Amino acid sequence: KVPVLILSFFQHALNSGVRRYHVAPVLCQRAKVAMSHFEPNEYINYEKLEKNINIVRKRLDRPLTLSEKIVYGHLDDPAKQEIERGKTYLRLRPDRVAMQDATAQMAMLQFISSGLPKVAVPSTIHCDHLIEAQSGGEKDLRRAKDINQEVYNFLATAGAKYGVGFWKPGSGIIHQIILENYSYPGVMLIGTDSHTPNGGGLGGICIGVGGADAVDVMAGIPWELKCPKVIGVKLTGKLSGWTSPKDVILKVAGILTVKGGTGAIIEYHGPGVDSISCTGMATICNMGAEIGATTSIFPYNARMKKYLGKTGRADIAALADEFKQHLVPDSGCQYDQVIEINLSELKPHINGPFTPDLAHPVSDIGAVAEKEGWPVDIRVGLIGSCTNSSYEDMGRSAAVAKQALAHGLKCKSKFTITPGSEQIRATIERDGYAEILREVGGLVLANACGPCIGQWDRKDIKKGEKNTIVTSYNRNFTGRNDANPETHAFVTSPEIVTALSIAGTLKFNPETDYLTGADGKKFKLEAPDADELPKLEFDPGQDTYQYPPKDGSGQHVDVSPTSQRLQLLEPFDKWDGKDLEDMLILIKVKGKCTTDHISAAGPWLKFRGHLDNISNNLLIGAINIENGKANSVRNALTQEFGPVPDTARYYKKMGVKWAVIGDENYGEGSSREHAALEPRHLGGRVIITKSFARIHETNLKKQGLLPLTFADPADYNKIHPVDKLSIVGLKDFAPGKPLKCIIKHPNGSQETIMLNHTFNESQIEWFQAGSALNRMKELQQKSG
């Protein structure tokens, strides 16, 4: 077996460029397998995973799901850890950390504040969020490097000083880079982006978190996660025709809704799994973030093995084969809920607008749009993003485009293409896909997030103009892509986006409808077919990775005190030991309030490293129940209406504490911890809602805020924006013990309601210390 692996390694190294790999260390350590080509001395430890699994299986005395195997296999203390799905908090030891540039700024600023000299686990920074789509790939990249030079320099030098690998702008989107280089069956990876679960397509438990969670792992502290429930999705049948992996998750989102996966891992299994490519499985896992799931995962199979081999990791595949019994679920394991989908019967779907769980078959969307008054003419079709930018995705879109070109047609809608990585870009250029997509009318953008996260300098419409776009992205909240609240964004597969862009209308169903060619003859598009992986090796493209030096202690990290983009952090104040009395209500939010509403992206991304400046976007997208407007709240001290951030700053200046009242699934969407940092920075103390999204609730706790939920959701209606609130019982704050909230109405009357929380003992210590980072420093001082 070893000679075959060595031969395979050398063959790939020759074909892909030896510059990418450390050949000598790998040959010296053939008994061990490196986690990544970029970290030749960090090894996969399946033996420890196996040992921990065996300890837990003996304790629980039952078959384990795949999710449980990998999660429990990373327990800090598998022999003593209390394990109960949905209830206990687990202390875990993840294998690595990944950060995208927008969230890495605050994560690295917090790590700097910790005073630690170097990260304890392999970690990487990926520059993908700050590149605005405007003119096309090369021009946009040059512009981004110029505009963001200060931030890129900070991240590069901070990475070098603290031992973090740095992927330069133009490298690609974090999740595609992870799939190509860092994810592997059985890994536990946490990333500061909500779509980190993309790595589940390679059989890993990859979880999106806020920066403070990442700092815990980088500091070598056990990371806490509420023991997830496990929702099983059994796949039968086989994908074919126009139906794609994207349709699986679009269907699941329609079933579970945006909060149906909260507190659970989605585990796909069944005979239908083998009909899905590895990158297709990644697409499904990626968009699991849209149903609130902790993460999603597929069992190790031949499709993953094939992908590992093609990306130069045949040695990892061989090792995974030896430990495969731990990389698939046990026979007879039990799920908390089971959904069954027959892939042979699944139809192409399109979800939206304004929410990713509003599911429609493509065959129905035209009629539904006309009935609802949604624009049916498509202004722009956009393919790519971290969700759908694989070689197979690009190939299937090119297959559709090629048919249109053969009949003399081009896209009626504007059309953009976003490669997921430099490797994908270089390979689709070499193999002709990019040229076909250009010929049909497409514009190839930079290897970055771009319009998916609002980094889009859109010129074809005016703000407020009602219009429709279709994308192969994952998220379609109001204003997310272009900051226009009247843009109706729909999410579907890349091939459906391409077909609809050629037709120019939502009323076109490629399975049944005909197009008219340039010669006047009607024709029907055939279902696209494309290679799962390139026949040749991937073209690695340009070298865009910066290795951290062995010793970064002499490296200087520059943060100017006058910078408008970067700001060193000051510790938050400690709890004063008293109840929170007579708090004002900054805003009572009506309806959906995502992290995009709480801390908008787009033009605000440039301030992600400057807490005070970015706090000027606090809750500017949330709808105030008092007047039905966004960014307009009553100042209880002056009785004047004004912007939310200005009102919060006024309260802070006057020494007045305040609270926010929210609706269902508050904080769904991105992992951005700025949505928690900003209210804390501007004097907020409590967020009370009907329910929280998982990541946001944790982020609030990490920053010393109190995320509380109504014991009776109907009590949401008892609180009015003009009331004052007191949280009583904090001196006896304990896990599982509700808190009292006294509501004081302007007429002098009072009523008391009960509030629940999910704090455990260590999280209560975060609140008492002022933040999790403050608590970490306290513990460091005690230990010396």
C-alpha positions in Angstrom: 0.0 0.0 0.0 2.8 2.5 0.9 4.6 2.4 -2.5 1.2 3.1 -4.3 0.6 6.0 -2.0 4.1 7.4 -2.6 3.7 7.0 -6.4 0.2 8.7 -6.2 1.7 11.6 -4.2 4.5 12.2 -6.6 2.3 12.0 -9.7 -0.1 14.6 -8.2 2.8 16.8 -7.1 4.3 16.7 -10.7 0.9 17.5 -12.3 -0.2 20.2 -9.9 3.1 22.0 -9.2 5.5 20.8 -6.5 5.5 24.3 -4.9 2.3 23.4 -3.1 3.6 20.5 -1.1 6.3 19.6 1.5 7.5 16.3 0.0 10.4 15.4 2.3 8.4 15.6 5.6 5.6 13.5 4.2 8.1 10.8 3.1 9.8 10.8 6.5 6.5 10.3 8.2 4.7 7.8 6.1 3.4 6.1 9.2 1.6 9.3 9.9 -0.6 11.3 7.6 -0.6 15.1 7.7 -3.9 17.0 8.1 -2.9 19.2 5.2 -0.1 19.7 2.7 0.4 23.1 4.3 1.0 21.7 7.8 3.2 18.6 7.2 3.9 18.2 10.9 0.3 18.2 12.1 -1.2 14.7 11.9 -4.6 13.2 11.7 -5.2 11.3 14.9 -7.8 8.7 14.2 -6.5 6.5 17.0 -7.6 9.1 19.6 -11.0 9.5 17.8 -11.4 5.7 18.0 -10.4 5.5 21.7 -12.9 8.2 22.7 -15.7 6.7 20.6 -15.2 3.3 22.3 -15.2 5.0 25.8 -18.5 6.8 25.0 -20.1 3.8 23.3 -19.4 1.7 26.3 -20.9 4.3 28.6 -24.0 5.0 26.6 -24.4 1.3 25.6 -26.1 2.0 22.3 -25.3 2.4 18.6 -24.1 5.9 17.7 -24.9 8.2 14.8 -22.0 9.5 12.7 -22.5 12.9 14.2 -22.2 11.5 17.7 -19.0 9.6 16.8 -17.2 12.6 15.6 -18.5 15.0 18.2 -18.0 12.7 21.2 -14.7 11.5 19.6 -13.4 15.1 20.3 -14.5 15.3 23.9 -12.0 16.8 26.3 -13.0 14.1 28.9 -15.0 11.3 27.3 -15.0 9.2 30.5 -16.7 11.8 32.7 -18.5 14.2 30.3 -22.2 14.3 30.9 -23.9 13.5 27.6 -27.6 14.2 26.9 -28.8 15.3 23.5 -30.2 18.8 23.6 -29.4 19.4 27.3 -25.9 19.1 28.5 -22.9 21.3 27.4 -20.0 19.4 25.9 -16.4 20.4 26.3 -14.7 19.7 23.0 -11.2 19.8 21.5 -11.6 20.8 17.8 -8.7 20.0 15.4 -8.5 23.4 13.7 -9.9 26.9 13.2 -10.7 28.8 10.0 -11.5 32.5 9.7 -12.7 34.7 6.9 -11.3 38.2 6.6 -14.4 40.1 7.8 -14.7 38.1 11.0 -11.0 37.4 11.4 -10.3 41.0 12.2 -12.2 40.9 15.4 -11.2 37.4 16.2 -7.5 38.3 15.9 -8.0 41.5 17.9 -9.5 39.4 20.7 -6.7 36.9 20.4 -4.2 39.8 20.7 -6.1 41.0 23.8 -5.7 37.5 25.4 -1.9 38.0 25.6 -1.1 34.6 24.3 2.0 34.2 22.1 0.8 31.6 19.5 -2.3 29.7 18.5 -2.6 26.2 20.0 -4.2 24.5 17.0 -3.7 24.8 13.2 -5.5 28.0 12.1 -6.0 29.9 8.9 -7.3 33.3 7.6 -9.0 33.6 4.2 -9.4 36.9 2.4 -12.7 36.5 0.6 -15.3 39.0 2.0 -13.8 42.4 1.2 -13.7 42.2 -2.6 -16.5 44.2 -4.2 -18.0 43.0 -7.5 -17.9 45.8 -10.0 -16.0 45.4 -13.3 -14.8 41.8 -13.4 -12.2 39.6 -11.6 -8.8 41.2 -12.2 -9.9 44.8 -11.9 -12.0 44.1 -8.8 -9.2 42.3 -7.1 -6.7 45.1 -7.8 -9.1 47.6 -6.5 -9.8 45.6 -3.3 -6.1 45.2 -2.6 -5.7 48.9 -2.8 -8.7 49.9 -0.7 -8.2 47.2 1.9 -4.4 47.3 2.1 -4.4 48.3 5.8 -6.7 45.4 6.8 -4.9 42.8 4.7 -1.6 44.0 6.2 -3.0 43.6 9.7 -4.3 40.1 9.0 -1.1 39.0 7.3 1.2 40.3 10.0 -1.1 39.0 12.8 -1.1 35.6 11.1 2.7 35.6 10.9 3.1 36.7 14.5 0.7 34.2 16.0 1.2 31.2 13.8 -1.8 31.5 11.5 -1.7 30.6 7.8 -2.8 33.4 5.5 -4.7 33.0 2.2 -4.3 36.2 0.3 -7.1 38.0 -1.5 -7.9 36.2 -4.8 -7.3 32.8 -3.2 -11.0 32.0 -3.1 -13.9 31.6 -0.7 -13.0 30.2 2.7 -15.3 27.1 2.4 -14.1 26.1 -1.0 -10.5 26.4 0.2 -11.3 24.3 3.3 -12.9 21.6 1.1 -9.9 21.5 -1.2 -7.2 21.6 1.5 -8.3 21.1 5.1 -11.6 19.2 5.6 -11.3 15.4 5.8 -13.5 12.6 7.2 -13.8 12.8 11.0 -12.3 16.3 11.4 -13.8 18.8 13.8 -13.3 22.2 12.5 -14.8 25.5 13.7 -14.9 28.5 11.5 -16.0 32.1 11.9 -18.6 32.0 9.2 -22.0 30.5 9.3 -21.5 28.4 6.2 -18.5 26.5 7.7 -20.7 23.3 7.6 -19.7 23.1 3.9 -16.9 20.8 5.1 -19.5 18.2 6.0 -19.4 17.2 2.4 -16.1 15.6 3.2 -17.4 13.9 6.3 -16.3 16.4 8.8 -18.1 18.1 11.7 -17.5 21.7 10.7 -19.3 24.3 12.8 -19.8 28.1 12.3 -19.1 30.2 15.4 -18.3 33.8 16.5 -14.7 35.0 16.9 -14.7 34.6 20.7 -15.4 30.9 20.3 -12.5 30.7 17.8 -10.3 32.4 20.3 -11.1 29.7 22.9 -9.9 27.0 20.5 -6.9 29.0 19.4 -6.0 29.5 23.0 -6.1 25.8 23.8 -9.2 26.1 25.9 -11.9 23.4 25.6 -14.7 24.7 23.5 -18.3 24.5 24.7 -21.3 23.3 22.6 -24.7 22.2 23.7 -25.0 18.5 23.0 -26.7 18.5 19.6 -29.8 16.6 18.7 -29.5 14.6 15.5 -32.0 14.9 12.7 -31.6 12.1 10.1 -32.4 12.7 6.5 -32.7 9.4 4.7 -32.0 9.6 1.0 -33.3 7.0 -1.4 -33.4 6.8 -5.2 -31.0 8.6 -7.4 -30.4 12.2 -8.7 -31.0 12.6 -12.4 -32.0 15.1 -15.1 -32.3 18.7 -14.0 -32.5 17.8 -10.3 -29.3 18.6 -8.5 -27.8 18.4 -4.9 -29.0 21.9 -4.3 -32.6 20.7 -4.6 -32.1 18.4 -1.7 -31.4 21.2 0.7 -34.0 23.5 -0.9 -36.5 20.8 -0.2 -35.3 20.2 3.4 -35.4 24.0 4.0 -39.0 24.0 3.0 -39.8 21.1 5.4 -37.8 22.3 8.4 -38.0 26.1 7.9 -35.3 28.6 9.0 -35.4 27.5 12.6 -36.3 23.8 12.3 -32.7 22.6 12.6 -31.8 24.8 15.6 -29.8 22.8 18.2 -29.4 19.8 15.9 -27.0 18.3 13.4 -28.5 17.2 10.1 -27.1 13.8 9.3 -27.7 12.5 5.7 -27.7 8.7 5.2 -29.3 6.0 3.1 -28.7 4.5 -0.4 -29.3 7.8 -2.2 -26.2 9.3 -0.8 -23.9 7.5 -3.3 -25.6 9.3 -6.2 -24.3 12.7 -5.0 -20.8 14.0 -5.7 -18.6 15.1 -2.9 -18.9 18.8 -3.9 -22.7 18.2 -4.2 -22.7 16.9 -0.6 -20.8 20.1 0.4 -23.5 22.2 -1.2 -26.2 20.5 0.8 -24.2 20.9 4.1 -23.4 24.5 3.3 -27.0 25.6 3.1 -27.9 23.7 6.2 -27.0 27.0 7.9 -30.3 28.3 6.5 -32.3 26.0 8.7 -30.5 26.9 11.8 -28.6 23.6 12.1 -25.5 23.3 14.2 -23.9 21.6 11.2 -24.6 18.9 8.6 -22.7 15.8 7.6 -22.5 12.9 5.1 -20.9 9.5 5.8 -17.6 8.7 4.3 -18.0 7.0 0.9 -16.3 6.5 -2.5 -17.3 9.9 -3.8 -15.3 11.5 -1.0 -12.4 9.2 -1.6 -12.4 10.2 -5.3 -12.4 13.9 -4.4 -9.6 13.5 -1.8 -7.5 11.7 -4.5 -8.1 14.4 -7.1 -7.1 17.1 -4.6 -3.8 15.5 -3.8 -4.9 13.7 -0.6 -5.0 10.0 -1.5 -3.0 9.3 1.7 -5.9 10.7 3.8 -8.4 8.6 1.8 -6.3 5.5 2.5 -6.2 6.2 6.2 -9.9 6.9 6.2 -10.5 3.5 4.6 -8.7 1.9 7.5 -10.9 3.7 10.1 -14.1 3.7 8.0 -16.2 2.0 10.8 -15.8 5.3 12.7 -16.7 7.5 9.8 -20.2 6.1 9.1 -23.2 5.7 11.5 -23.6 2.5 13.5 -26.3 0.1 12.4 -29.5 0.7 14.4 -28.6 4.2 15.6 -31.5 6.4 16.6 -32.3 9.9 15.3 -34.4 12.5 17.1 -36.3 13.0 13.9 -36.2 11.4 10.5 -37.0 12.9 7.1 -37.1 10.7 4.0 -36.5 12.1 0.5 -36.7 10.0 -2.7 -34.2 11.6 -5.0 -35.8 9.9 -8.0 -39.0 11.8 -7.4 -37.4 15.1 -6.3 -38.0 18.0 -8.7 -35.9 21.1 -9.3 -36.7 23.8 -6.7 -36.4 27.5 -6.4 -36.7 29.2 -2.9 -37.7 32.7 -2.1 -38.1 35.6 -2.1 -36.8 37.2 1.1 -36.3 33.9 3.0 -34.5 30.7 2.0 -37.2 28.4 3.3 -40.0 29.5 1.0 -39.8 26.5 -1.3 -41.3 26.1 -4.8 -40.9 23.6 -7.6 -39.4 25.4 -10.6 -42.5 24.3 -12.5 -44.7 26.3 -10.2 -42.7 29.5 -9.6 -44.0 31.5 -12.6 -47.6 31.1 -11.6 -46.9 31.8 -8.0 -44.9 34.9 -8.8 -47.8 36.3 -11.0 -50.3 35.5 -8.2 -48.2 37.2 -5.5 -47.2 40.2 -7.6 -43.5 39.4 -7.7 -41.7 40.5 -10.9 -41.3 37.6 -13.3 -38.7 39.3 -15.5 -35.3 38.4 -14.3 -32.8 41.3 -14.2 -29.7 39.3 -13.1 -28.7 35.7 -12.8 -25.8 35.0 -10.6 -23.9 31.6 -10.2 -21.1 30.6 -8.0 -20.5 31.5 -4.3 -19.4 29.1 -1.5 -22.5 27.0 -2.0 -22.3 26.3 -5.7 -18.9 27.0 -7.3 -17.5 23.5 -7.8 -16.0 22.2 -11.1 -19.2 20.1 -11.5 -21.4 23.2 -11.0 -19.6 25.2 -13.5 -19.6 22.3 -16.0 -23.4 21.8 -15.7 -24.0 25.6 -16.2 -21.6 25.6 -19.2 -23.5 22.6 -20.6 -26.7 24.6 -20.6 -25.0 27.7 -22.0 -23.5 25.7 -24.8 -26.9 24.5 -26.0 -28.2 28.0 -26.1 -25.2 29.2 -28.1 -25.6 26.4 -30.6 -29.1 27.9 -31.3 -27.7 31.5 -31.5 -29.0 32.6 -28.1 -27.4 34.5 -25.3 -28.7 35.4 -21.8 -31.6 37.8 -21.8 -30.8 38.7 -18.2 -27.4 40.0 -17.0 -25.3 37.0 -15.9 -22.4 36.7 -13.5 -20.1 33.9 -12.5 -18.1 33.6 -9.3 -15.4 30.9 -9.1 -15.1 29.4 -5.6 -11.3 29.3 -5.6 -8.2 30.1 -7.6 -8.0 26.4 -8.3 -11.5 26.3 -9.7 -10.9 29.5 -11.7 -7.7 28.3 -13.3 -9.2 24.9 -14.1 -12.5 26.2 -15.7 -10.3 28.6 -17.8 -8.1 25.7 -18.9 -11.0 23.4 -19.7 -13.1 26.1 -21.6 -16.0 26.4 -19.2 -15.3 30.0 -18.4 -15.2 31.0 -22.1 -18.5 29.3 -22.8 -20.1 31.2 -19.9 -18.6 34.5 -21.2 -19.9 33.8 -24.7 -23.4 33.3 -23.4 -23.2 36.8 -21.8 -21.6 36.1 -18.5 -19.1 38.3 -16.5 -16.5 36.3 -14.5 -16.0 37.9 -11.1 -13.2 37.6 -8.6 -12.7 34.4 -6.6 -14.6 35.9 -3.6 -18.0 36.2 -1.9 -19.0 39.3 -3.9 -22.8 39.8 -4.4 -23.7 36.8 -2.2 -22.8 38.9 0.9 -23.7 42.3 -0.5 -20.3 43.2 -2.0 -21.9 44.2 -5.3 -21.7 47.7 -6.9 -24.9 47.2 -8.8 -25.7 49.8 -11.5 -28.6 48.4 -13.5 -31.4 49.5 -11.1 -32.1 52.3 -8.6 -32.6 51.6 -4.9 -36.3 51.1 -4.3 -36.9 49.7 -7.8 -38.9 46.4 -7.7 -37.0 43.6 -9.5 -36.1 40.0 -9.5 -32.8 38.2 -9.4 -32.0 34.5 -9.3 -28.9 33.1 -7.7 -27.1 29.9 -6.8 -26.3 31.4 -3.4 -27.6 30.3 0.0 -29.2 33.3 1.6 -31.7 35.8 0.2 -32.8 38.0 3.1 -34.2 41.4 2.2 -31.5 43.7 0.8 -28.7 41.2 1.4 -27.3 41.1 -2.2 -27.6 44.7 -3.3 -29.0 46.7 -0.3 -32.3 47.2 -2.2 -35.3 46.1 -0.1 -37.3 45.7 -3.3 -35.0 43.2 -4.9 -36.8 39.8 -4.9 -34.0 37.3 -4.7 -34.6 33.6 -5.4 -32.2 30.7 -4.7 -31.8 27.7 -6.9 -29.1 25.5 -8.6 -26.5 27.0 -11.0 -27.9 25.2 -14.0 -31.5 26.5 -13.3 -30.1 30.0 -12.8 -28.4 29.7 -16.2 -31.5 28.4 -18.0 -33.7 31.1 -16.4 -31.1 33.8 -17.3 -31.2 32.6 -21.0 -35.0 32.7 -21.0 -35.1 35.9 -18.9 -38.2 35.0 -16.9 -39.4 33.0 -13.9 -42.2 31.6 -16.1 -39.8 29.3 -17.9 -39.5 25.7 -16.9 -36.5 24.0 -18.6 -38.0 20.6 -18.1 -41.0 21.2 -20.3 -40.8 24.6 -22.0 -39.3 25.5 -25.4 -37.0 28.4 -26.4 -36.9 30.0 -29.9 -33.5 29.9 -31.6 -32.0 32.7 -33.7 -33.3 30.8 -36.8 -36.9 31.0 -35.5 -37.1 27.3 -34.7 -38.2 26.1 -31.3 -35.9 23.8 -29.2 -35.9 22.4 -25.7 -32.8 22.4 -23.4 -31.6 19.0 -22.5 -30.8 18.2 -18.9 -27.1 19.2 -18.3 -24.4 16.6 -17.9 -20.9 17.4 -16.7 -17.9 15.7 -15.2 -17.8 15.5 -11.4 -14.1 16.3 -11.4 -11.7 17.3 -14.2 -10.2 14.6 -16.3 -6.8 16.2 -15.9 -5.5 17.2 -12.5 -6.8 20.5 -11.1 -4.8 23.5 -12.2 -3.7 25.2 -8.9 -3.4 28.6 -10.5 -1.4 31.3 -8.8 0.3 30.6 -5.5 -1.7 32.7 -2.9 -0.8 31.1 0.4 1.5 32.7 3.1 3.0 30.2 5.5 3.5 31.5 9.1 7.1 31.5 10.1 8.3 29.0 12.7 9.1 31.9 15.1 6.8 34.9 14.7 7.8 36.6 18.0 9.7 39.4 16.2 6.9 40.2 13.9 5.3 43.6 14.4 1.5 44.0 14.1 0.5 47.5 13.3 -2.8 49.1 14.5 -2.7 52.9 14.2 -4.6 54.7 17.0 -6.0 57.0 14.3 -7.2 54.2 12.0 -10.8 54.3 10.9 -10.7 50.5 10.1 -8.9 48.9 13.0 -9.2 49.5 16.7 -7.6 47.6 19.6 -10.1 46.4 22.1 -10.8 47.6 25.6 -12.2 45.2 28.1 -16.0 45.4 28.8 -17.1 46.4 32.3 -17.7 43.7 34.9 -21.1 43.0 36.3 -21.6 45.2 39.4 -23.3 42.4 41.4 -26.7 44.0 41.3 -30.0 43.4 39.4 -30.5 45.3 36.2 -33.1 47.8 37.2 -35.2 50.3 35.2 -33.7 49.5 31.8 -35.1 51.4 28.8 -36.2 49.6 25.7 -34.0 50.6 22.7 -36.3 48.9 20.2 -39.0 46.3 20.2 -38.4 44.4 16.9 -41.3 43.3 14.8 -40.9 40.1 12.8 -37.7 38.6 11.2 -34.5 40.0 12.6 -31.4 38.4 11.2 -27.8 39.4 11.8 -28.1 41.4 8.5 -30.7 43.5 10.3 -28.7 43.8 13.5 -25.3 44.5 11.9 -25.5 45.0 8.1 -22.8 43.8 5.8 -22.2 45.4 2.3 -20.5 48.8 2.8 -20.2 48.2 6.5 -17.7 45.4 6.0 -14.9 47.9 5.9 -15.4 48.6 9.6 -15.4 45.0 10.8 -12.1 45.7 12.7 -13.2 48.9 14.3 -15.9 48.3 16.9 -16.9 51.9 17.5 -17.3 52.7 13.8 -19.2 49.6 12.9 -21.5 50.2 15.9 -23.1 52.9 13.8 -25.0 50.2 11.9 -26.6 48.7 15.1 -30.1 47.4 14.3 -30.6 49.9 11.4 -32.4 47.2 9.4 -34.8 46.0 12.2 -38.4 47.1 12.1 -39.6 49.0 15.1 -43.0 47.7 16.2 -44.0 51.2 17.4 -44.0 52.9 14.0 -43.4 50.1 11.5 -40.2 51.8 10.3 -36.5 50.8 10.2 -33.9 52.8 12.0 -36.4 55.0 13.7 -36.9 54.7 17.5 -38.2 56.9 20.3 -35.6 58.3 22.6 -37.4 57.7 26.0 -35.4 60.6 27.6 -36.1 63.2 24.9 -39.3 61.7 23.3 -37.8 62.4 19.9 -37.5 59.8 17.2 -34.1 59.1 15.7 -31.7 56.4 14.4 -31.2 53.3 16.6 -27.4 53.7 17.0 -27.7 57.4 17.9 -30.3 56.6 20.5 -28.2 53.9 22.0 -25.2 56.2 22.2 -27.3 58.8 23.9 -28.4 56.3 26.5 -24.8 55.2 27.0 -23.7 58.8 27.4 -26.4 59.3 30.1 -25.4 56.2 31.9 -28.7 54.4 31.2 -28.8 50.7 30.5 -31.1 49.4 27.8 -32.6 46.2 26.4 -33.9 44.9 23.1 -37.1 42.9 22.6 -37.1 40.5 19.7 -39.4 38.0 17.9 -38.8 34.4 16.8 -35.4 33.0 15.8 -33.7 36.3 16.6 -30.2 36.6 15.1 -30.6 33.9 12.4 -28.1 34.1 9.5 -24.5 34.9 9.6 -22.1 34.0 12.4 -21.0 37.7 12.7 -20.3 38.4 16.4 -20.5 42.1 15.6 -24.2 41.7 16.1 -23.4 40.9 19.8 -20.4 43.2 20.2 -22.2 46.3 19.0 -25.1 46.3 21.6 -22.6 45.5 24.3 -20.3 48.4 23.2 -23.2 50.8 23.2 -24.5 50.0 26.6 -27.0 47.1 26.0 -27.4 44.6 28.8 -30.3 42.2 27.8 -31.8 40.8 24.7 -35.3 39.2 25.3 -36.9 37.2 22.5 -39.3 34.4 21.7 -36.3 32.4 20.5 -32.7 32.7 19.4 -30.6 31.4 16.6 -27.8 29.2 18.1 -24.7 31.1 17.0 -26.1 34.5 17.9 -27.2 33.4 21.4 -23.7 32.1 22.1 -22.1 35.3 20.7 -24.3 37.4 23.1 -23.2 35.2 26.1 -19.5 35.5 25.1 -19.7 39.3 25.2 -21.4 39.5 28.6 -25.0 40.2 27.5 -28.0 38.3 28.8 -29.9 36.5 26.0 -33.3 35.6 27.6 -36.4 34.0 26.2 -40.1 34.5 27.3 -41.2 31.5 29.4 -44.6 32.2 27.7 -44.0 33.6 24.2 -47.3 35.5 24.5 -45.6 37.7 27.0 -43.9 39.4 24.1 -47.2 41.3 23.7 -47.1 42.6 27.3 -44.0 44.7 26.8 -44.3 48.1 25.0 -41.5 50.3 23.7 -42.2 52.9 26.4 -42.0 50.5 29.3 -39.1 50.1 31.7 -37.7 46.7 32.6 -35.9 45.2 35.6 -34.3 41.8 35.6 -34.5 40.4 39.1 -32.6 37.4 40.6 -29.1 37.9 39.2 -27.5 37.5 42.6 -28.8 33.9 42.5 -28.2 33.4 38.8 -27.9 29.6 38.3 -28.2 27.1 35.4 -31.8 26.2 34.7 -33.2 28.8 37.1 -35.6 31.3 35.5 -35.2 35.0 36.0 -38.0 37.5 36.9 -38.7 40.5 34.7 -40.7 43.4 36.2 -42.4 45.5 33.5 -43.1 49.1 34.6 -45.7 50.8 32.5 -45.8 54.6 32.1 -49.1 54.8 34.0 -47.3 53.4 37.1 -48.7 49.9 36.9 -46.4 46.8 37.0 -46.5 43.2 36.0 -44.1 40.3 36.4 -43.2 37.8 33.8 -40.7 34.9 33.8 -37.7 34.6 31.5 -35.7 31.5 30.6 -32.1 31.1 29.8 -29.6 28.4 28.7 -26.6 29.5 30.7 -24.4 26.9 32.3 -22.0 27.6 35.2 -19.0 28.7 33.1 -21.2 30.9 30.9 -22.6 32.6 34.0 -19.0 33.4 34.9 -18.6 35.1 31.4 -21.5 37.4 32.3 -20.1 38.1 35.8 -16.6 38.9 34.4 -18.0 41.1 31.7 -17.2 38.8 28.8 -15.7 35.4 28.0 -12.4 37.1 27.1 -12.3 38.9 30.5 -12.9 35.5 32.2 -10.1 33.9 30.2 -7.7 36.7 31.4 -8.8 36.2 35.0 -8.1 32.4 34.8 -4.7 33.1 33.2 -3.8 35.5 36.0 -4.8 32.9 38.7 -2.7 30.2 37.0 0.2 32.5 36.4 
